[in-house]
């Protein structure tokens, strides 16, 4: 693995781990702040943080934004489908289920990323990718499909599947945008658009929901979600996707359910049954397959098949 890929793997691993912790923090904060309002608070904090850093970096290197009209449209799409739709679905779904279910269902994202990368980015499908996806997906199905909690939280689980699909779309289009723009620029302005899209929904939600923020832990939780889980994790994910093949990089998303489920058990006292550990073994094997460097077959969009080393 090259130095670029190692850096990409580190960025993606850190981002996914941060999101794993996000489910635990958000589950606590959501008892006091409604979902869309919490998303809005995340974005206002994240945008101020990212915009400050962006301008500092640009000032230091004497480089400033020169975005074209098509760049703004692409960033707006990323902000809408990923940071508005997907994150809103994550918070609503988590609020209707529990922390480890939220982390695990959305871990199906890599399978969707591989599919979308094949269509949008023209990335080839390899036996290694397909096997890795199959094993990891079986692991998620075992943990989610056989977990009794999911039956009682069916609506939340369905919403979380939608979050996984839309986040996969975001990841692919971030990879596309990174061909012309820096990860910091993409993240900063996509969060700005997400903030704009979220504002009407937040105002509507506040008409029938109260916000409680007197507790210091709630304030610290919101700050953590804005700075770490949003500004930091979004940037690291986008940077990692810039440095790696989207299909391979997507598999690092599986750090999220591991961290999220463990913290849900350790901090929220959520139960982890035998299905979690059996499914976890499949997920680990699936991710491990990515490291195999043997000769493999590749399926191209035109239907041709080639071998690669």
C-alpha positions as CSV (number, residue, x, y, z in Angstrom):
1,X,0.0,0.0,0.0
2,X,1.4,3.4,-1.0
3,X,1.9,6.3,1.4
4,X,-1.1,8.0,-0.2
5,X,-3.3,5.0,0.5
6,X,-2.0,4.7,4.0
7,X,-3.0,8.3,4.7
8,X,-6.3,7.7,3.1
9,X,-6.9,4.6,5.2
10,X,-6.0,6.5,8.4
11,X,-8.4,9.4,7.5
12,X,-11.3,7.0,6.7
13,X,-10.7,4.9,9.8
14,X,-10.7,8.0,12.1
15,X,-13.8,9.4,10.4
16,X,-15.7,6.2,10.8
17,X,-14.6,5.8,14.4
18,X,-15.8,9.4,15.2
19,X,-19.2,8.5,13.7
20,X,-19.4,5.4,15.8
21,X,-19.1,7.6,18.9
22,X,-21.5,10.1,17.4
23,X,-24.4,7.6,17.8
24,X,-23.9,7.3,21.5
25,X,-23.6,11.1,22.0
26,X,-26.5,11.9,19.8
27,X,-28.7,9.3,21.5
28,X,-28.2,11.1,24.8
29,X,-28.6,14.6,23.3
30,X,-31.8,13.6,21.3
31,X,-33.6,13.2,24.6
32,X,-33.4,17.0,25.0
33,X,-33.1,18.4,21.5
34,X,-35.3,17.3,18.5
35,X,-33.4,15.6,15.6
36,X,-33.5,18.3,12.9
37,X,-32.7,21.0,15.3
38,X,-29.7,19.0,16.5
39,X,-28.6,18.6,12.9
40,X,-28.9,22.4,12.4
41,X,-26.9,23.1,15.5
42,X,-24.2,20.7,14.3
43,X,-23.9,22.5,11.0
44,X,-23.8,26.0,12.4
45,X,-20.9,25.0,14.7
46,X,-19.2,23.0,12.0
47,X,-19.4,25.7,9.3
48,X,-18.0,28.4,11.6
49,X,-15.1,26.0,12.5
50,X,-14.4,24.9,8.9
51,X,-14.8,28.3,7.3
52,X,-12.3,29.8,9.8
53,X,-9.7,27.1,9.0
54,X,-10.3,27.4,5.3
55,X,-9.7,31.1,5.3
56,X,-6.6,30.7,7.4
57,X,-5.2,28.0,5.0
58,X,-6.0,30.2,2.0
59,X,-4.4,33.3,3.6
60,X,-1.3,31.3,4.4
61,X,-0.9,29.9,0.9
62,X,-2.2,33.1,-0.8
63,X,-4.8,30.9,-2.6
64,X,-8.5,31.9,-2.7
65,X,-11.7,30.3,-4.0
66,X,-12.2,30.2,-7.8
67,X,-15.3,28.0,-8.0
68,X,-17.2,27.7,-11.2
69,X,-20.9,27.5,-11.6
70,X,-20.8,23.7,-12.1
71,X,-18.7,23.4,-8.9
72,X,-21.3,25.2,-6.9
73,X,-24.0,22.9,-8.3
74,X,-22.0,19.8,-7.4
75,X,-21.3,21.1,-3.9
76,X,-24.9,22.0,-3.4
77,X,-25.9,18.5,-4.4
78,X,-23.4,17.0,-2.0
79,X,-24.8,19.2,0.8
80,X,-28.4,18.3,0.0
81,X,-28.2,14.5,-0.6
82,X,-25.5,13.8,2.0
83,X,-25.4,16.4,4.7
84,X,-29.1,17.3,4.7
85,X,-31.0,14.2,3.7
86,X,-28.6,11.5,4.9
87,X,-27.7,13.0,8.2
88,X,-31.3,14.0,9.0
89,X,-32.4,10.4,8.3
90,X,-29.6,9.1,10.6
91,X,-30.7,11.3,13.5
92,X,-34.4,10.5,13.0
93,X,-33.7,6.8,12.6
94,X,-31.4,6.7,15.6
95,X,-34.0,8.6,17.7
96,X,-36.6,5.9,16.8
97,X,-34.2,2.9,17.4
98,X,-31.1,2.8,19.5
99,X,-27.4,3.7,19.2
100,X,-25.9,0.3,18.1
101,X,-28.8,-0.4,15.7
102,X,-28.2,3.0,14.1
103,X,-24.4,2.4,13.8
104,X,-24.9,-1.1,12.4
105,X,-27.6,-0.5,9.8
106,X,-25.8,2.5,8.3
107,X,-22.7,0.3,8.0
108,X,-24.4,-1.1,4.9
109,X,-23.2,2.1,3.2
110,X,-20.0,0.5,1.7
111,X,-22.1,-1.9,-0.4
112,X,-24.0,0.9,-1.9
113,X,-20.8,2.9,-2.5
114,X,-19.3,0.1,-4.5
115,X,-22.4,0.0,-6.7
116,X,-22.6,3.7,-7.2
117,X,-18.9,4.0,-7.8
118,X,-19.3,1.4,-10.6
119,X,-22.0,3.5,-12.3
120,X,-20.9,7.1,-11.6
121,X,-17.1,6.9,-11.4
122,X,-16.6,3.9,-13.8
123,X,-14.6,2.1,-11.1
124,X,-14.2,-1.6,-11.9
125,X,-15.8,-4.4,-9.8
126,X,-13.3,-7.0,-8.6
127,X,-13.8,-10.4,-7.0
128,X,-12.1,-9.0,-3.9
129,X,-14.6,-6.1,-3.6
130,X,-17.6,-8.4,-4.2
131,X,-16.4,-11.0,-1.7
132,X,-15.6,-8.3,0.9
133,X,-19.0,-6.7,0.4
134,X,-20.8,-10.0,0.6
135,X,-19.1,-11.1,3.8
136,X,-19.6,-7.7,5.5
137,X,-23.2,-7.4,4.4
138,X,-24.0,-10.9,5.7
139,X,-22.5,-9.7,9.0
140,X,-24.7,-6.7,9.1
141,X,-27.8,-8.8,8.2
142,X,-27.0,-11.2,11.0
143,X,-26.7,-8.5,13.6
144,X,-29.6,-6.4,12.3
145,X,-32.0,-8.8,10.8
146,X,-31.9,-11.2,13.7
147,X,-31.8,-8.6,16.5
148,X,-35.1,-8.5,18.3
149,X,-34.7,-4.7,18.8
150,X,-35.1,-4.1,15.1
151,X,-38.5,-5.6,15.0
152,X,-39.8,-3.2,17.6
153,X,-38.0,-0.3,15.9
154,X,-38.9,-1.2,12.3
155,X,-39.7,2.4,11.1
156,X,-36.4,3.7,12.5
157,X,-34.5,0.8,10.8
158,X,-36.0,1.6,7.4
159,X,-35.1,5.2,7.8
160,X,-31.6,4.3,8.7
161,X,-31.3,2.2,5.5
162,X,-32.3,5.4,3.6
163,X,-29.5,7.2,5.4
164,X,-27.0,4.5,4.3
165,X,-28.0,4.8,0.6
166,X,-27.9,8.6,0.5
167,X,-24.5,8.7,2.3
168,X,-23.1,6.3,-0.3
169,X,-24.2,8.8,-3.0
170,X,-22.5,11.6,-1.1
171,X,-19.2,9.6,-0.9
172,X,-19.2,9.0,-4.7
173,X,-19.9,12.6,-5.6
174,X,-17.3,13.8,-3.1
175,X,-14.8,11.6,-5.0
176,X,-15.9,13.2,-8.2
177,X,-15.7,16.7,-6.8
178,X,-12.2,16.1,-5.4
179,X,-10.8,15.9,-9.0
180,X,-11.2,19.7,-9.1
181,X,-11.5,21.0,-5.5
182,X,-9.8,20.5,-2.2
183,X,-11.4,18.4,0.5
184,X,-11.5,21.3,2.8
185,X,-13.3,23.5,0.3
186,X,-15.9,20.8,-0.5
187,X,-16.6,20.1,3.1
188,X,-16.9,23.7,4.1
189,X,-19.3,24.8,1.4
190,X,-21.3,21.6,1.4
191,X,-22.0,22.1,5.1
192,X,-23.1,25.7,4.3
193,X,-25.6,24.4,1.8
194,X,-26.8,21.7,4.3
195,X,-27.3,24.5,6.9
196,X,-29.4,26.4,4.4
197,X,-31.5,23.3,3.5
198,X,-31.9,22.3,7.1
199,X,-33.1,25.7,8.4
200,X,-36.7,25.5,7.2
201,X,-37.1,22.0,8.5
202,X,-35.6,23.0,11.9
203,X,-38.0,26.0,12.2
204,X,-40.9,23.8,11.4
205,X,-39.8,21.2,13.9
206,X,-39.5,23.8,16.7
207,X,-43.2,24.7,16.3
208,X,-44.1,21.5,18.1
209,X,-41.0,20.6,20.0
210,X,-39.2,22.1,23.0
211,X,-35.4,22.4,23.3
212,X,-33.7,21.8,26.7
213,X,-30.1,23.0,26.9
214,X,-29.7,23.8,30.6
215,X,-27.5,20.7,31.2
216,X,-23.8,21.2,30.7
217,X,-23.5,17.7,29.2
218,X,-26.0,18.6,26.5
219,X,-24.0,21.7,25.5
220,X,-20.8,19.7,25.5
221,X,-22.5,17.0,23.4
222,X,-23.7,19.5,20.8
223,X,-20.2,21.0,20.6
224,X,-18.7,17.5,20.2
225,X,-21.2,16.7,17.4
226,X,-20.5,20.0,15.6
227,X,-16.7,20.0,15.9
228,X,-15.7,16.4,16.0
229,X,-18.5,14.3,14.4
230,X,-19.3,16.9,11.7
231,X,-16.4,19.3,10.9
232,X,-13.6,16.8,11.7
233,X,-15.2,13.6,10.6
234,X,-16.7,15.0,7.4
235,X,-13.3,16.5,6.3
236,X,-11.4,13.3,7.1
237,X,-13.9,11.2,5.2
238,X,-13.8,13.5,2.2
239,X,-10.0,13.5,2.3
240,X,-9.8,9.8,2.5
241,X,-12.1,9.4,-0.4
242,X,-9.9,11.8,-2.4
243,X,-6.9,9.7,-1.7
244,X,-8.3,6.2,-2.3
245,X,-10.5,4.2,-4.7
246,X,-14.0,4.8,-3.5
247,X,-14.9,1.1,-3.6
248,X,-11.9,0.1,-1.4
249,X,-12.1,3.2,0.8
250,X,-15.7,2.6,1.6
251,X,-14.9,-0.6,3.6
252,X,-13.3,1.5,6.3
253,X,-16.8,2.6,7.1
254,X,-17.1,-0.6,9.1
255,X,-15.1,0.9,11.9
256,X,-18.3,2.8,12.7
257,X,-20.4,-0.1,13.9
258,X,-17.6,-1.5,15.9
259,X,-17.0,1.7,17.8
260,X,-20.7,2.6,18.0
261,X,-21.8,-0.7,19.3
262,X,-19.1,-1.0,21.8
263,X,-19.7,2.5,23.2
264,X,-23.5,1.9,23.2
265,X,-22.8,-1.2,25.4
266,X,-20.2,0.5,27.6
267,X,-21.9,3.9,28.1
268,X,-25.6,3.4,27.4
269,X,-25.9,-0.1,28.8
270,X,-27.4,-1.4,25.5
271,X,-27.3,-5.2,25.2
272,X,-25.1,-7.0,22.7
273,X,-26.3,-10.5,21.9
274,X,-24.6,-13.4,20.3
275,X,-25.8,-12.2,16.9
276,X,-23.6,-9.0,17.2
277,X,-20.5,-11.1,17.7
278,X,-21.2,-13.6,15.0
279,X,-22.1,-10.8,12.6
280,X,-19.0,-8.9,13.7
281,X,-16.8,-11.8,12.7
282,X,-18.2,-11.7,9.1
283,X,-17.6,-7.9,9.0
284,X,-14.0,-8.3,10.1
285,X,-13.4,-11.0,7.5
286,X,-15.0,-8.9,4.9
287,X,-12.7,-6.0,5.6
288,X,-9.7,-8.3,5.8
289,X,-10.4,-9.5,2.2
290,X,-9.4,-6.0,1.1
291,X,-5.8,-6.6,2.1
292,X,-5.5,-9.6,-0.2
293,X,-3.2,-8.7,-3.1
294,X,-3.6,-11.8,-5.3
295,X,-4.5,-11.9,-8.9
296,X,-8.2,-10.9,-9.3
297,X,-10.8,-10.7,-11.9
298,X,-12.5,-7.3,-12.8
299,X,-15.9,-6.7,-14.2
300,X,-16.2,-3.6,-16.3
301,X,-19.4,-1.7,-17.1
302,X,-19.2,-2.7,-20.8
303,X,-19.4,-6.3,-19.7
304,X,-15.8,-7.2,-20.4
305,X,-13.7,-9.1,-17.8
306,X,-10.0,-8.7,-17.3
307,X,-7.4,-9.9,-14.8
308,X,-5.2,-7.8,-12.6
309,X,-2.4,-8.3,-10.2
